[in-house]
Amino acid sequence: MPTCDPARARDLVLPDADVALVHSPRAGAQLAKRIGNRATLAIVAISRAAADACGSGWRSVVAAASPDEHAMLASLARVCEAPPR
């Protein structure tokens, strides 16, 4: 299985990304450690705990209504349909 060098994690984030999907509080905490400029990236999290772990400063943070993929993708659709700020 390929591994990710944490020192290069910022290089793995696409500069044109608009939204990050966060599937756990651990993933949210790791994302928060690795992203410096948060203002242009929206977060769609699978739960309130995952969203809270991301911290502040993001363009927006949305938690799915229930902790499952269907609700998460519905939240993603709403974020993508929202007019730009």
Secondary structure, DSSP 8 states (H G I E B T S, - for coil): -----GGGHHHHS-TT--EEEE-SHHHHHHHHHH-S--TT-EEEESSHHHHHHT-S-SSEEEE-SSSSHHHHHHHHHHHHHS---
